[in-house]
Amino acid sequence: MTILLFDNSYAKLASTFYRECNPTPVANPDLIQFNQTLADFLGLEDLHLERQQEVLAGNTLLEGFQPIAMTYAGHQFGHFNSQLGDGRAILLGEVIAADQTRYFIQLKGSGRTPFSRGGDGRSALGPVLREYLLSEAMHQLGIATTRALAAVTTGEEVARDQLVAGGILMRVAKGFVRVGTFEYFSARNDLSSIQQLADYEIEHHYPNAKQEENRYIALFSGIVDRQAKLIASWMNIGFIHGVMNTDNMSIVGETIDYGPCAFMDGFHYQQVFSSIDRQARYAYHNQATIGQWNLTRLAEALLPLFSDDTGDEDKDVKAAVKQAEDILNDYSKRYKDYWLAGMRRKLGLLEVYPQDQELTQELLDLMHQDQADFTLVFFYLSQDDKQAQLMALFTQPEKLAKWLEKWQQRCVLENGTEKERKAIMRSANPVYIPRNHQVEAAIRAAEDHQDFSVFHALHQVLQTPYTLQPDKEQYQLPPKPEEVVQQTFCGT
């Protein structure tokens, strides 16, 4: 096997940032899916050789791996927990990929760590399959996300409500530092570690901040911008994260931790799927506001680094707070701009006109009233021959007809051709999403019957979500009443 070169920068930080720990070997790992394209991109193409399953399960460590569990805290449903950390994930190492970007390789479900807090550190097979399907679908949809490199079964069972098959996911990200990582050190008044972590993020993910007068203010502004863009992209595609705790919000602006997440079928502003979100804190329509709330917690942790240190402590604190408030207040505008730009693309509008937000909101309100299928509405709208199907999604099609007239009048203001507009719409409105009932069917077939064919077939369709595929009509359709998935669950 070729010797792979790892550059484990996070393991070079102080020991307070992580704990060293090895994955716990499993009895009989068996490969479910391996992402060869991603492996080639990362320079890990040799993982397809004879030791593949042992490496992907954590039974065998490659030369250069430095397994660690990362330290962090977090606000969970608004309540602060000062000691969390990777309870069932282990960071193996980092590679520099073909695009000269650093990527972190992590095992999820690989056994107990110092942060497992009484848990077994394992994952059931279902959450592994869910994260593989959804994270790779999100990537193909063009949304910033962690990636799935491999999924394996363990040959062992894990105890949840009952004994179920175990699985391990090997996933990849540009970074696994979270808002909660900064909160961990802030809760301990460890300013030195906060600064070390901020410098690390600037060096590896926000290098432009080095050129600014205060690099830490620039870092925070950059993080705010990426979060606004990310959450807007979720809203544009009908995705609900489900558990936007600060320990699940990535500093690099990627979708991370696919627990009780889901894509909407019928559109509803207050749609919730997570079984543990009983107060609808993380409902679809709340996601942008929660993003700002999480960023406020980050600002509180970074605030000591914003000071100009003029010698007047009171003045310095007020100035730092003002800087943070200005950036946080700007978040709403950034989010709105990203969201509206995405909605314009979905409606084939390339120019910017004042009425665009009202036009978009009116359509969403109509969809909300009838809980019209989010994906199908926009897909049918982007097609030349689907008006009848579009109308059928609404109980009062005459209201939609009036909206369509307004939309057509707005389209007349565009400089581009009808063909160009429809091409933009088709690139922004997917044909296929990982619908909940289809994901659940894949999980049930795998867990109940050891049948992975449903998983593989769904995964294959989701690789080209914007392209209409022959004989795949069933993957477009919303669930039948008996197929509706009302709740999704956290893997722990």
N, C-alpha and C positions, 0 to 999 in steps of 0.2 A: 504494500500500500504506500502511496506517496505520502511523504511527511507534510502535513498541513501546517501553515504558518498562522499562528494566532497572536494577536496584539491586545492583551487583556488590560486595558487602561484602568477600568474600574477597580480591579483587584489591586492596583497600585495606590489607591487612596488609603486613608487611615483605617484602622481595624474597626472603628465605630460605624463605618458605612456598610458593613456586612459581617457575616460569620462564615468561616470555611466549613463546608460539609459536602460529603459525597452522596450521590444518588444511592438509594437502597436497591440492590439487584432484585429482579423479579424472576419468577419461576420459568416461564416459557414464552418469551416475547415473540409476537408474530406480526409481520408487517400488514397494515391495512392499506396505506397510501403513502407514496413517497413523491415529493415535488421535485422531479428531476430538473425542470427548467430553473427553478429557484436555486437548487444546489449548484448547477453549472454557473449561474450568475455569481454565486458567493465563492466560487472556487472550491466547492466541496463535492465535486463530481465523483470522487472516489468512494463516497459513501454507499455507492451501489454494489460494492464488492462484498466478499463473503462475511465480513463482520458487521454488516449493516444493521441487522436487527438488534444485535447486542449493544452497538453504539447508540442507536436511536432510543433504546429503552434505558440507557444509563448503566447497563451492566458492564460495559467496557468504556474506559476513558481514553480518548486519543491523546497522543503526545501534544502538550500545549494547552490542554484544558486546565482551568483552575476553578473548580466548582465552588460557588459561593451562594449564600442566600442573602438577599439585599434587605437592609434595614429601612423601615418607614413607619409612619403613623398614619392617621387619617380620620376625617369626619365621615362617619357612617350614618346616613339618614339624619344628618345634622348634629349627631352626638360625637364628641371627640374621643378617640381611643389613642392614647399616646404610645402604645406598643403593639404594632402589627408585624409587618415584615413578611417575607416570602415563606408562607406556611406550607405550601405544596409545590413550590417552583424553585429551581436551581439554575443559576446562570453558569453556563459552562465556559464561555469564552467569547472572543470578538474576532471578526475577520474584516479585512478591507476588501470590498467586492470590486467587480469590474468597473463600476462607476466611481471608484476611489472613495466611496462612502463606507464608514464603519457600521457594521451590523452586529448585533448582540444575539447569541444563540442560547436559548433557554429550554429546559425541560419542565413540563408542567404535569404534576401527578407522579413525581419520581420518588416519593417517600418523605418521611419526617425530616424536618429541619429544626434548628433552635427556636423557630418562630411558629411552630405548628400549634401551640396553645391547646394541647390535648387532642388535636386531630390526628388523622392517620397519614396526612401528607399525600394521599393518593387521590386519583380521580376515577370516577365511574366512566364507563365507555361512552355513555350518551353525551356528556359535556365535551368530551374530546371530539366526537364526530360533529357536534354542533359548532364548535369553534373552528374546526377545519373548514367546514362548509361555508360558514358565514364570513370568516376572515378572508378566505380566498375569493368569495363572491364580492366582497367589498373592494378588494384590490382590483378585480376586473371591472367593477363599476366606477373605478377612478377615485375612490375615497381613501384617504390616508389611513393606514391600518398596520397592525402587526400581521405577519404572514405565517402560514403553516408550512413547515418543512416536511414533517412526517407525523403519522399517527400509527401507533402499534397497540395491540392487545397485550396484556401482561401474563395471561395464563392463570391469573389469580382473581379472586372475588374481593369486593370491598363492601363494607357494611354501611348501608344508608337506611332507608325505611325497611329495606330487605337486602339480602345479599344479591349483588349485581356484578357483572363482569367489569374488570378494571381496564383502564387504558392510559396511555401516556402520549402527550403531544409534544413534539419538538417545534418550537416557534421562534420567529426571528423578528427583530425590531431594530429601529435606529437608536432606540434607547428605552430603558425600563425605569428611569427615574420618574417619580410621580410628584404631584403637588404634596402628597403626604410625606415624601422624603424630606422636603424642606421643613414641614411641620414637625417632624420627629426631632430635629435639632433645635428648632425654635422653642419647643416645649421644654427643652433642657437648658435654654439660654446659652446654647453653644454657638456663639457668633462665628468663631473660627471655622467650625465645620460648615456653617451656612455659606460663608464666603468661599471655602474650598469647593463646595458643591456648585455654587454659582459660577466660579471660575472654570470648573470642569465643563459645565453646560455651555458656557461661552466658547471655550476652546473647541469643543466637538460639535456643537449644534447651532450656535449663534455667533459665529466669528465676526460678523459685521459690527457687533456691539463693542468690539475693541476700539473702533474708531471714534466712538462717541465720548462726550465729556464725562458722563457717568455711565460706565459700562453696565452697571447693575440695573439702572433705570431702563437702559436700552434693551437689556435682556428681558426684563419684565414686559416691556412693550412688545417685543417679538413673540413672547409666549402668548400674550393676550391676542395678538393678531392670528396666530395659528389656531388657537382654540375657537375664535370666532368663525374662522373659515371652516374648521372641522365640523362644528355643530351645525352650521348652515348647510353643509353638504349632507348631514344626516337628515335634516328637515326636508331638503329637496328630494330625497329618495324615499321618505316614509319610514326611516329607521328609528327605533326606540332602543336606547342603550340599556335601560332598565335599572342600572345601579351606578349612578354617577357620583359615587363617593369620591372624596379627594384622593384616596389611595388607588382609585381606578382611572385617574386623569393624568395622562402622559404629558411630561414637560415638552416633548418634541412635537406634540400635536398629532399623534396617531391614535386611532381607535384601539383600545386595549381592554382585555378582560371581558370576553364574550360569555357572560353568565346568563342571566334571565333576559336576554335581548331578543328582539323580534322585529320583523318588518310588518307594517300594517297591511291588512287586506282592506276592509271597509274603513274609510277615513273618518276619524273622530279626534277632535282636538285633545280630549282628555284620555285618550287610549292608554291603558296600562296593561302589561302582560306579566310583570314580575310578581310572583306569589308573595314576596316579602315586602312589596311596596304598597302597604295597606292604606296609606294616606295619599296616594297618587303624587308623591313628591317628585318623582321622575317621569311623570306622564309626558307624552309627546310634546305638548304645547309648553311645558315647563322647562324644556331642556336648555334653551338659550339663557333663561334667567338663572338656572342652576349653574351654568357655565360661569356666569359673572360672580355668583356666590362663591364658587370654588376658587376663582381667581382672586377674590378678596382675601381668602385665607392665605393664598400664596403671597399676596402683597404684605400681609401682616408679618409673615416670616422674613421677607426680604427687606422690610422697612429700615432696619438699622444700616443697611448698605446704601440707602438712598441719601443719607445725610451728607451735606457739604462740609461738615466739621469746621464751622466758622469760629468756634469757641463759645458761642451762645447756644447752650443745649436746647433751651426752649424754642428758640428761633429755628434751629436745625430740625427739630422734630416736626414743627408745623410745616416747614418747607417740604420735608420728606413726605408727610401725609398728603399735602397738596399735590405733589407729583404723582403719588399713587392714585389719588382720587381722579385726577385728570385723565390718567390712562384708563382707569376702570370705567369712567363715564364715557370714554371714547369707544369702549367695547361695544356698546349698543349700536352705535353708528356703523362700526366695522361689520358686526354681525348682520345688520339690516342690509348693508351694501352687498355682502357676499350672498346672502339669502336671495335678495331680489335679482342679482345677476344670474343666479342659478335658475330662478323661476322664469326669468326672461328667456333663457335658453330653452327651457321646457315648453315655452309658448312660441318659440321661433321669433323672438323679438331681439334684434341686434342693436337697434338704436335705443336711446334713453329718453323717455317722455314722462312728464309728471304723473300722468294717469295710470302708469304701469302698476303701482302698488295696489291701488284701488281695484283695478281690473283683476289682478291676481287674487286679492282677498275675496272678491265677490265669487269667483269660481270655487275657492276653498270653502266658503260658507255654504254654497249649494251642495258641494260634496259632503260636508259635515251633516247637513240636514237629512240627507238620504243615506249616509254612510256608504257612499259610492266607492267602489274599489279604487284605491289611490293609483296603483300602477296601471290598471286598465284604462282609467280616464285619460291619462296623459298619453298612453300608447295609442289608443284609438284616435285621439286628437291629432297625433302626428302622422296618421295614415290618410290616404286619399279616399278609401272606400269603406270606412268603418263608422260612418255617422249614425247608422241605424243601431249598431251595437253600443255606441256612445250614449245615444238617447235612452236606450233600454236600461242603463245604469241608474236612471233618475225616475222618481215617482211623479215629478212634475216637469216633463220634458219641455214644456212651453217656457219655463223659466230659463232653462239651459239654452233654448233657442234664442232668447233675447240676449243672453250673455254672448253667444256665438256671433251675433250681429255686431256687438260692441268690439269683440276681438277682431273680427274681419275689418272693421273700420280702422282699428289701430294698426293692423297689418298693412293697410294701404300706405301708411306713413313710412314704411320701411323702404330703404334704397335697394335692398337685394331682391332677387327673384323669388318666386314661390318655391322653386326647386331648391334654392339655397336655404331658404327658411326651413323647409321640411327636412333637409339633411341635418341642420343644426338640431331640430327637435328629435330626430331619430338617434342622434348621438347623446342626447340628454335624458331620453325616456326609455328605460330598459323594457325589453320584451319579457324577460324572466328575472325574478328575484327568488331568494331562498324562502319560499312561503312556509309558514309555520307548520302547516299540516303535512307538507312534503318532507320537511326536516324531521318531524316527529315520526313519519312513516319509515324513514331511513334508520332512525334510532331504534324503533321497535323491531324492525326486521333484524337488525344487528344484535340487539340485546336479547331478544326473545328466541331467535331462530339461527343465530350465527350466520346470517345471510347479509353480505355486504354489497350485493348487486344493486339494491335500491340506492344506497349511498353513492356508489360509483356512477350510476346513471344520472343522478341529480347533480353531482359534482361536475360531470362532463358538460351538461347543459349550461351550467352557470359559468363556464369558462368563456363563453361568448354571449353575454347577457343582452347585448344590443342588436344581435343578429337573429332574425326569424329563422328557425331551424325546421327542416321538414319532419313531419310526423312527431312533433314535440308539443302539440297543442295542449296536452294535459298539464304541462308545466306552467302554462299561462293562466290557468283557471284558478279562481278563488275556491276555498273549500266548500264542499256541500255542508248542509247544516250538521250532519253527524260527524264531519271531519274538523269542525272548528276547534282550534286550540285556544282555550280561554286563559291559561296561565303557563308561564315558563318558570323554570326553577334554577336556583343557584347550584353549582356542581358540588358544593360542600354539604 
